[in-house]
Amino acid sequence: MSSEKSMTFGDAIDLSHHLSTLSRNRVPSPLKELQKYWGRPGIISLAGGLPSPEYFPFDAVKADGLFSSTFPATTAPQAKSTFSWLWDIFSASKVATTPITIPKFPEHSNDINLATYLQYSTAEGQPHLLKIVNELTTKVYKPAYANFQTMLHAGNTDGWLKAVNTLCNDGEGVLTDEWTYPSAIASMKPYGVNPVPVAMDGQGMSSIALREVLSSWDEKARRMPRPHVMYIVPVGQNPTGATMLSARKKEIYDICVEYDIIIVEDDPYYFMQEGPYVAPSRRTPCGTGRELGDEEYINSLAPSFLRFDYQGRVVRLDTFSKTIAPGCRLGWYTCNPLFAERLLRQAETSTQAPCGFGQSIVASLLIDWQYSGYLRWLKGLGSQYRLRRDFFIDCLASKFHLEFGSSVCNRFTGSLTYVAYSKLSRHGEKFVKKPLFSFMPPSSGMFVWLRFDFEGHPKVEELGPETLEKKLWIAMAEGGLLIGAGSIFAANPTDKTDGTVGHFRISFSNTEFDALKKAVDIMAQVLDKFYQDL
């Protein structure tokens, strides 16, 4: 890898065969020539239609940022609720904060200031934040070639839409997981770009299934050329929670090299890698032990596709939505210079630069924390979401009888899975052991993906699994619990061939522990009634 790290994009690969696609999507850039002279000392600029910052109605923006060490970097049994610090804010014991002030005009030329950040600016983003994300990308993701570029976007959904407009043409397909983020599909369909689902297992997209799709491609039967773009969420996959490890990523990357596929790596949950679920009876009294050092922490994370990308065919999408706040609408690309230039042209004629308020506040906070402080914050987030994940699954174990997986959950082949049986069902005086659902405890992200086999339901032949899934979703909602119906996450609903199976996505990320426990109570009561005719 050390030899690959010294490569430049131009040394690694000639992507001139993609230029036909990129040129068809070429966006004229009036700013390109202007940027040669913009900001040059001694030049009086009357070219831009810029409002005067004198009339911006803000003298300063102030915020109180949390310390990067606010949350423990390790977990311990019976830890306080994740949001307990909110109570502390309104109690006598206030949480420690650091003040952030962003003035309209800078005291020193390089200071973050509103006159600059709230003005029209270049679409790649402000230099302070670009420097921060470039450092993070270099040290954490360790791309396999040297001259990668980073540029900002307005969140990963925006980043994906620009990638579709840059890399795809009407009538083409994009390789996706068979279950995937619905907005990614909705973003590309208006442009005549359709998903090509690939079967999944416990690590997400199956490399075996990917090769089968590509090697057996029949352009006439499919009515589209073989796809040259892949969309993938490899860590804490939405909706299944699957996390792809190094060997699988290398397998998929090698297949993409063979079939000339560009990988768009959408990775919003990357820093929510919580580790494997451990049952309460097997947990150590001291929780997860000592805090990892920075390099230990980085090495503990599943690597990005960038680590293997010696050819420059990965467009990585990162976001601050899960690590700072989704309302920032702020993230960044990492890719080769050719793709970066095309994505920049897309941004210049659409969103332009991300919101200046978000850029200024996030940049100020991260400059205060510094690189090591941001890693410390990320360690704390992972620890807190681990507590939530563990608590939710513990609640499932308290209300259902859980056993390690069997053939009933064969879609999770090769991964630890649980099958949940009812603790309430009885037939006369005899206990009936009846499988209700199965799930794979996620090691990353926000979601638990429940797989229901309706084969034993008395009305499955009459109604079918899709209707039963809908009826169960309605019963849960009427019982006071909203969960995600699996059908909305199907990349291609007409291709579903899962027999008598239904799915639901449950998010454990944004609910207090008492409410999570109540949610599982509702699940148990609704399911008992749902199967009461057995």
N, C-alpha and C positions, 0 to 999 in steps of 0.2 A: 504493500500500500504506500510505502514511503516514496517509491518511484512514481506512483500515480499522483501523489500529492504535488509533485513538482510540475506536473503537466499543466499546460494551459488548455482552454477549450479548443483552440485551433489545432493544437497538437493532437488532441484526443480523438477528434472525429470531424469529418467533413459532412455537414448536414445540408449541403447544397441541394440534395434531392427533396428537401422540405421547402425550399424557397418558392416553389410554384404555389404551394398552399398559402404561404405567408404573403406573397406578392398579391395574390387575389384579394387578401384582406388588408392590403396596404392602405393606410390612412395618411393623407397629405398632412404635413406638419409645418405650418407657417412659423411656429416658434423655433424650429430647428436652426434657421439662419440667425434669428434674433438672439438666440442664446450665446452665440459667439461673442456678442458685444455687451450683453446684459450685465450690468454691475461693474463694467470696466471703469477704473478711475478716470475722471476728467470728462466722461461722456454725460451730456444732458439728455435724458430720455423723455421724449414726448410721444413715444410710440405706443405705449400701453394705455388701456382705458382703466387706470387704477384709481380708485377713490382715495382721497387723502386720509391717512390714519389720524390726522387731527380731529376728524369728525367721527371716529369710532366711539360709540357711547360707553366705553369701558376705560377707566383709568388704570385698573389693575385687576387681576384675577387671583384670588387667594384660596388655598385649600389646606387642610390638615391631613397629611399623609401618615399612614401607619408605619411603624418601624418594620423593617424587613424580618425581624425576629419575633413579630407579634404572636405567631402560632408556633407551637412546639414542632420541632423537626422529626420527632419520634412519637409513636403512639404508646399509650399506657392504658391498662384496663380502667374502666369507670372514669374515663376522661370527661371533662365538661363538654356540653353541647358545643358544636361548631360556632353557633351564633351567640354563645354566652357573652362574648365581648360586647355585643350590642347593648345588653343589659348594663354592663359596666359603664358604658358611655353615659347613661342616664342615672347612674348611682354615684355614691360618694367616691368610689374607687374608679377613676376614669382611666381609660386606656391611654398609653403614651403615644404621642403623635409628634411629627416634625412639621413645622410650618413651611408652606410653599407660597411664594409671592411672585407673580409674573407681571412686571410693570408694562405700561404701554411703550415706553421708550427705554432703551438699554442704558445702563450706567457705563458698561464696557461694551466694546463693539461685538464681542462674541456671546453676550448674554442672550438668553431666551427672552423675547419680548413680543408684545401683542401687535405692535406696528408691523412686524415681519410675519408672524404666524397667522394673523387674521387677514393678511393681504393675499391677493392672487399670487400663487407661487408655482414653481415647477412641479410637475405631476409626480415625480419620483419621491417627493417628500422633503422635509426639512433636514438639513445636514446633521443636526444634533442627534436626531432619532435614527437616521441612517447609520451613523457611526456606531450607535448602540446595537442595532440589530445585526450589523455586519460583524461586530465582535462576538456576539452571541452565536451567530451562525458558524463562524470560524472555529470557536472553541468547543461548542456543543455538538454540532452536526458533522464537522470535519469533512467538508466536500472533497471528493477525490481528484479535483483539478483546481488549479490556483486562481484563475481569473473569473470566477463566478461573480455575479452581480446581485445586489439586493435593491429592492425598491418597494415603496409603501403602496398599500391598497386599502380600501374601505371595508375590511373584513373579508373572510374567506369566501363567502358566497359571491361577493363582488369580484374577488380575485378569480374565482372559477368562471364566472360569466365572461370576463375579459379573456381568459384562456380559451373558452369556446369560440369567441369571436375571432381570436387570433389563429387558432390551430385547426378549426373545423370548417367544413363547407356543407351547404344544404345537401341532404341525401346521404350523409355519412353516418356512421355509428361510433359510439364510444364504449369501450369495455368497462363494465362496472361489476361490483359485487351483486349477487342476485337479490340481496336485501341491502338497501342503501339510503342515503340522505335524500328525502323527497324533493327538497328545493334544488338539489343539483340536477335532478331529472327535469323539473319544471323550468329551470333556467335555460336548458338547451333545446327543449322541444319546439318552442316558437321559431327557432332558426332551422328547423328541419333536421335536427340532429337527434338520433334516437339511441337509447341504451341497448347494449348487447350484454345481457347478464351472464356472469360466470359463476358456477357453483362454488359454495363455501364449505369450510369445515371449521374446526375449533380455532384456527389461526386466521380466519378470514378467507380471502380468495385462495382457491386451490390452484397450485401450479399445474397439477395434472389436468384439471378441468380447463385451465387456460390454454394449455398446449392442444388439447382436444378441439377446442373452439377454433383456434387459429389454423391448425393443420387440416381440418376438415371443411374449411370455409368454402362455400359454394356461392359465388357472387350472384349467379342467376336466381338460385332458390331464395337467397336472402334479400335480393333486390337492393343491394348496396355493396360497395367495395369493402374489402377486408379493413377493419378499423386500424387506424394508425395512432389513436390516442386512448389512454387508459385513465379513468378517474378512480381513485382509491383512497379510503380512509383507513390507514394501517394500524393505528393505535386507538384502543377503546372504540372500535368501529361502531358507527351509528347505523342501525339500531342494536346490533348483536352484542356489543361490548368486546368483541374478539381483538386480540393483539397479535400482530405478526412479528415473529422473531427473525434473527439474522439469516439463518439458513434459508427460510422461505423467501425472504426478500431477495436474497442472492439468486435463488432459482427463478423468481419472477423477472428480475432484472435481466438475467441471461436470456430468457425467452423473448423479452422485449427487444433486446439487441438482435436476436435471430430474425424476428419478424418486423423489426423497425418500428417499434411502438414508442411514442412519447408518453411518459408517466407524469400525470398531474397528481402529486401527493398532497392531499388535503389532510392536515394533521393538527386539528384544534385541541385534541385531548392529549397531546404528546407529554406534557408535564403533569398529567394526572395519572401517572403510572403508580398504582397503589400496591403492587406486589400481589402474590397469590393469597386467596382467602384461606384462613386457618380456622378450623372449628374451635369453639370456646374451650373444649376439653383439652386441646392440644396447644393452646397459647401459653407462652411463658409469662410469669407474673410481672416481668419488667417490660412487657410490650415488645416493640421492635428494636429495643436496645439503643446503642450509641448513635449519635448523629454522624452521617457519612461526611467525609471531606469532599471538597468540590469535585476533584477528579474521580473519586470513588462513586460519587453520585452520578456523574455523567456516564461513567462506564456501566452503571447499573441499569441505565435506560436502554430500551430497544433502539438500535441505531436507525437513523433516517435512511431512506433510499439514496440520499446524497452521498453517504459513506461509500457506496458501491458505484457511484455514477462517474466512471472514468470517461464516458462518451458525451456527457453534457445533455442527456435526454430527459432529465428530471426537472419539472417545474414544481418547486415546493411552495405550499401555501401555509404560512404561519399567521397566528392571530393573537391579539391581546384579550380577546373576548372571554376566554376561560381563565386567564391568569391575572388580569386587571379588572375589566368589566366589559360586558358586551356593548353597552351604550357608547363606548369609545369609538366603535366602528373603525377599527384600526388594526392592520396587520401588514405582512410583507411577503414579497416573492423572493425566492432564491432560484436562480437559473443561469443559463449561459448568456453571453452578451448579445447574441443574435435574437434570442427570444425576448430578452429584457428590452431591447430597442423596439420590438414590435408591440410588446405589452405597454410600453410607455406611450406609443402613438395612440393606442386604444384609450388610455387614461386621459390623454390630452383632449380628446373629443367626446368624453363622457363625464366621468366624475371629477376630472382634474385631480387636484391634490386632496387627500383626506382632510377632514375638518380640522381647522387650526386650533380650536379650543382643546380637542382631544390630543393632538400632537404636542401642544405646549405643556399640558398637565402631565401626560405620561412621560414625556422626555425629562421634565423637571424632577419627577419622582424617581426615575431610573438613574438620573445623574446623581441624585442624593444617595440612593442605595449603592451605586456602583455595581459592577458585574457580580462580584462575590455576594453582595447583599441581595441582588435579584435571585441568584441561585438559592440563597437562604430562604427567601420568600417562597420559592417554588417547592423547596423541600417541605416547608410548613403546609402548603396547599395539599401536596400529595398525602401527607400524614392525616390531614383533616378529612379528606375524601375517603381515605382508607377507613377511618372510624365510621363514617356514614355507610359505606358499603358493607362493612362487617356487621353493623347494627341491624341493617335491613335483612341480611341473610340470616342472622341470628333470630330475628323475629319470625322468618319463614320456618326455621327449624323448631321454634316453640309452638307454632300452630299446625304444622304439618309433620308427618313422619317422613324424614329424608333418608334416602339410601343412595349409595354410589350408583352411577349410571349403568344401564343395561341396553339391550337392543332397542328399547323404546325411544332412546335418544341418539340414534345412530348418526344424526346430522352433525354431532359434536365429536366425531371420531378422533381419537388421539388426545382428548382433553378431559380433565376432571369434570364430571357432570353429576348432578343430583337428580333423582326422581322423587317427586313429592306425592305422598299418599295421604288420604284423608284420615284424620284422627277422630272424626265425628260419625263416619258411616257405620251403620249396623243393619243387619238383616235379621229381624227377630231379636234373639239374644246373642247372635253370633257376629263377631267383628268381621267386616268385609274389607280386605286389603285391596284398594282400588287406586291405580295410578291416575293422578290428575294432570300433572304437568312435569316437565323437566327443564333444567336450566344449567348453564355453565357459569360459575362464579366469575365475574369479570376481573381481570388483573389491572385494568385501566379504565378511565372514562367515567361516565355517569349512569350507565344503563345496565339493567338486567333484562335479558331476553327470555321470555317464558314460551315454551313450546307445549301446546295442549294437543293431546291425541284424543279426538272425539270418537274413536272407533267404538268405545263401549257405551256411548250415549244412545238412549233408546230411539232418538229421532234423527240419527245421523244419516240414515238412508233416505228418510223423507225430506230432510231440510238441506243436507250437505254441510261441509265444514265452514264454508264462507258465511252462510246464514247463522250457523251456531256461533261463530266468532262474533258476529254482529250482535246476536241476542245476548251473549255473555257480556260484551262491552256495555250494552244498554243496562243490563242487570247491575253491573258494577257501578255505573253512573247513578242509577236510581238508588243504589245503596249508599251513595255518598263518596264514591271513589272514581276519579278520572285517570285512565291509563291510555297508552297509545295502542290503537288497533294495528295489528301487524300488517294488514292489507295495504295500508298507505305507504309502507316502506318497500313494497315489492317493486323491483326495477322494471319488470314487465308483468303486470298482474295476469295477463292472458297466458303466460308461460308456467304458472304455478302447477307443479305436479307432485305436491306433497301429500297426496292421498287424503286422509281424514284429519289432517293437522291444521290447527290454527295457532296464531302467534300474538303476543302482546309485548310491548316495550314498557318497562317501568323505570322511571328516573328517581334515583335516591338522593339527588344532589341539592335539592332546594326545599326541603321540608324538615321541620324540627323532629327530634327523635320521638316525642310523644305522638305526633301525627303519623310518623312512619309505622309505629306499633299499631295505631288505630287502623291504618290502611290495611295492614295484614289481617287484622281481626275481621274487617269488612270482606276481604277476599275469602277467608275461610267460611264465613257465614253464607256469602253469595254462592260459592261453589257447592256447598252442601245442599243448598236449595236447588241449584241448577241440575244436580244429579239425583234429586230425591226420588225420581221414578224408577231408579235402578233396583 
